[in-house]
């Protein structure tokens, strides 16, 4: 992929994010000051928190743990594969 094509891809992804979220100028400026490594570390930390919270919720469900994990995985797959509003199917 050429540098120009990659730039266009990044800009398209950013435009999509901006369209779906309320990003303030201050938040954007803060993001611009972060290094690539800092951004990756922050994303990993957020996903780890979400994963631990989800695992604690699964653990609290009555019944066998394996069945609860299987149900949670199936629900997560369904949720994450659902078409976004306005998507062409």
Order of alpha helices (4+ residues) and beta strands (2+ residues): alpha-alpha-alpha-alpha
